[in-house]
Amino acid sequence: MKKKLAVIILNWNGRKLLERFIPDAAANTIGEEADLFVADNGSTDDSLEWLRANHPGVKVIPFPENYGFAEGYNRALEATRYPYTVLLNSDVRVPAGWWQPLLHFMEENPDVAACQPKIRSERQPEMFEYAGAAGGYLDRFGYPYCRGRLFDRVERDEGQYDGPPADVAWASGAALMVRTQDYLDAGGLDADFFAHMEEIDLCCRLLARGRRVCALTDSAVYHVGGASLDQSSPQKTYLNFRNNLLLLHKNLPRRRGRSLLFKRRLLDTLAFGMFLLKGNFSHARAVLKAHGDFRRMRRKYTDLPERDVLSTLPGAGRCIVLDRYLFNKSK
């Protein structure tokens, strides 16, 4: 009889990460209700040989080539089809009992399509981690922020967000539990995003379908972050700017999207200028490239929603650009 939960780690030439994080993942996941999978994106190192020799209880989904983050997960969920799935980054340490609160909450709340635990920093365990913290929001201009993270300011976890599960605009892809059928019905992750913000886009589509996305604080995992792209990488800047524009375009009604994207072009021009003033010329070029590629890629998305869901979500009334850079807020 199939278990309730599949926890899937996507791997590509990541033996060092597997050696570091798989022992805890296997010990604290595999059991009567849950299986642990490694979906391998055509690795050319000895990741799978090491995994099979050292952790035979971990199930392997071998792909013949590198499908990338989004498409790799899409294929893995199609192949497994457990009732619930956790998309778990390969650089996340999970403690004992980490998934049980998530699963029980999903079972008790059938209107919830996705949820996340607290995402803390593996390097500084008392701090939230940038990629998700205690649940994500989108501000009035579509900039992502979190309970526990405002742009580059990350808070110490002092229990300030502890309490009942909270409805959020998006849950972190570092440790994202989904109701598998909801994931598949919504079309999964958008492979054209390649990386960054693909989980935010997915959550926007789930919310547009009348489902809920929540963040829980009675479970926590520890994320290294930056294992694929460092925060200082111009490629990360490019993907964040491009994909943020794409998710707004495809998840807003046409008129609302045009208005908001015009304002975003003005704000992104300010960001471009700030990069120039600081001498970060590669990042300035990344912003220009992001906008150019967005104009080309947006033509693919013609089936736009009729209803503006994003402006109704918690946190949507805030302007984090002003909060962070004018009022110097850090929480």
N, C-alpha and C positions, 0 to 999 in steps of 0.2 A: 504494500500500500504506500502511495506517494506521501511524503511528509508535507507539512504546511509551508515550510520556508526554504528558499534557496538563497544563500549568500554567495554572490558572484564577485570575484576579483578579476579584473582584466589585466593581463600581463603581456608585456613585449620586452624581451631581453632584460628581464628584471630579476635575475637570480639573487642579487644582493638584497633587494627589497624582500623577496620571498624568504630568504634565509632569516631576515630580521623579524618579519611580521607574521609569517605563516604559522609558526609554532603556537603563538597566542590565539590566532584566529581559529586554528583547528581545535585546540583544547577548549576554547570558550564558545564554540559554535556547534560543532557536530554532536548530534544527540537524537533523541526520539522524534523531535519535531523539525529539526533543521539539518540540511546538508550544506557543505562548503564546496564551491566550485572555483576552479581557475580556468578562465576562458583565455586561451593563448592566441595572440594575434600574429601567428607565423614567426615566432621567435627563432633567431639563428644562434643564440647561445645555448647553454645546457640547462636552461630553466626547468624544462619538463623532465629531463633525466634526473635532476636533483630532486624534484618534487616527488616523482614516482618512487624513488629509492628511499626517501626520508619521511614522506607523509602519504602512504598508500590510501589512507582514509579520505583524502581530498580528491574529489572527482575532477576530471580534466575534460575540457571542451577544446580540442585543437582545431584552429583555423588554418587554412593553407597559406594565408597571406595576412598582411596588416590592414585591417579594415578601419583602423582609427578608433577613437574612444566611443563615439556615438553609435556607429554602425556595428562595432564589436559587441556592445551591450545589446543592441537590438537583436542581433543574431543569437546571442546567448539566451535571452529571454524567450525567443521563439523556440529554441531547442529544449529548454527546461520546462517552462510553463507550470511551475509550482504556483499555488494560489497567491503566495506573497513572495516578493523578491527584495533583497537588499543589494544595491549597487555599492560596493565597498572599494574605495581606492586602495591601491597596493601599498601605500605608505601610511596606513592607519593601524594603530595598535588598539585592540579591543580587549577590555577587561571581562572578567566573569560576569555573567548575567546581563550583558549589554543589550541583547536583542529581545529578551522576553517582554520588557515593558512596551516596546514598539509593537510587537505582534499582538499582545493582549489588547492594547489600545485600538489597533486596527480592527480586530475581531469584534470589539464592543461598539465600534462606531462605523457602520457600513457606508456612511456618506463620506468618509475620509479616503482619498485616493493615494495620498503620500504623506510621509512624516519623516522627521529626523530626530536624532538625539542631540545633546549638546556636542559641539565640536570644539575640543580644547587643543592646545598646542602640545605636541610631543616634546618639543624643545623646552618649553616653559609650561609645565602642566597646570599651573595656577592661572594661566591666561587663556582667554578664548583664542581660537584660531581664525585667521582671516576668512577662510573659505566656508562660511556658514554660521559660525558662532552659535547663537541660540535661536536661529531662525531668521529668514530674510524678508525684507520689504523692498518696494520700489517707490521712490519719491515722486513728486508731481511731474518731474521731467524725465522719469524713467531710469534714474540712477539707482543701482542696487545698493542697499546697506543692510545691516543686521542688528538684531538685539545683541549688542556686544562689540560692534565694529562700525565705525563711521569713516569712510574712505580708508586712510592709512592708520587711523587711531583704533587700537584694539584694547579692550577693557580686561581687567582682572575679573575672574569669576568669583564674586563674593556672595553668590546666592541671590543677586538682585533680580534675576529673571525666574527664580524658582517658583513653582506653583502649578496650577492646573495646566494641561496642554493648551497652547495658544494657537489660534488661527493666524497664519502668516501668508505672505504672497508667494514665497518659494522656500523650498527645503534644499539643503546642500547636497550636491552630488558626491561629496566625500563619503557619506554614509546615508544613502537615500533608500528608505523602504517604500515600496510601491505595491499597491494591489495590482497584480500582474495583468489582469484583464483590462483594468483602467489604462494602464500603460500602453497595452497593445491597441485598445480602442482609440486612444488619442494619437496614435501614430508613432509612439516611441520618441527617442531623441532624434533631432534633426541632424543628419550626417553632414550637411553642408556647413554647419557651425564648426566642425572639426574638433574644437576644444574651447572651453570657457563659455559659460552662460547657457549651455544647452539644457541644463536642468531647470534654469529659470524659465526658459521658453516652454519646456514641457509642463511645468507647473501652471503657467499662464493658460495653456490649452486645457489642462484638467479643470481649472477654475471656471473657464468659459463653458465647460460642459456641466456646470452645476455641482462639481465635486469640491471637497475641502482639502486643504494642505495645512499640516500642523507641525509644531515643534514641541518636543517633550523635554523636560528637565530632570526626569528621574532615571535617565540613561545618559552616559557620556562615553565618547571615544576620543582618541588622541591622534591628531593628524600632523604629519611632518610638514606638508605643504611645499609647493615648488619643486616636487620631484620630477615633473615633466618640463616645466618652464619656470625659471626664477623670476621673482617679482621685478627685477631690474631689466628683464629681457624686453627689447623693442618688439619682438614677436608677440609677447604677452600683451603689450600695449595695443598692438594692431588688432589682435583677436578680441580684446575687451571692447574697444571702440566699435569695431565693425559689427560684432555680434550683438552688442547692445542696441545699435540702430536697427539691425535685422529683426530682433525680437519685438521691438516697438512697432515696426512697420507691419509685421505679419499678425500681431495680436490686437491691433486697434482698428476701429472703423476708418474708412478712407479719409473722411474729412478731419476727424480728430487726429489721425496719424499725420496728415500733412501739416497741421498746425503745430503739433508737438515736435515733429522732426525739424521744422524751420527754427524753432527755439533751440533745439539741441545743436543745430549747426552753429548758431551764435555762441553757445556755451563751449562747444568743442573748439571753436576758433580761439576762445580765451585760453583753453588748455594748450592748444598749439603754441600760442604766444608765450605761455609760461615755460614750456619746454625750451623754446628758443632763448628766452632770457636766462635760463639756468644753464645753457650750453648743451642741453640734451638733444642734439640734432637728430640722432637716429630715432628717438621717440617722436620728435616733431614730424619726421618723414613717415613714421608709422601711422600717425593720425591722418595725414593726407592720403596715404594708401588705403586706410580703412574706409574713408569716405568715398574714394573712387570705386573701390570694390563693392561697397554697399549699393551705390547707384546702379552698378551692373547686376548684382545678385538679386535685388529687390524685384526685378521683372519676373522672376520665377514665381513669386507669391502673389497670385491674383485673387484667390478665394479668401477675401478678408472678412472678418466678423462684422455683424451688424450692430452689436452691442458693445459699449465700452465697459468692460469688466474691471480693467486695471485701476481706473480712478475711484472705484468703490472699495478697494482693498485696504486693510489696515496699513497705516503708515504712508498712504498715498498723498496726504495733504502737506507733507513736510518738504522743504527745499534744503537738501543736505549740502549743496554748494555754498549757500549763504551761511548755514549753520557752522560748517567746518571752516570756511575761509574768511568770512566776515565777522561772525560772532565767536569764532575759535572754540566751538563746542567739541567735546571729545567723546560724548556718550550719546 
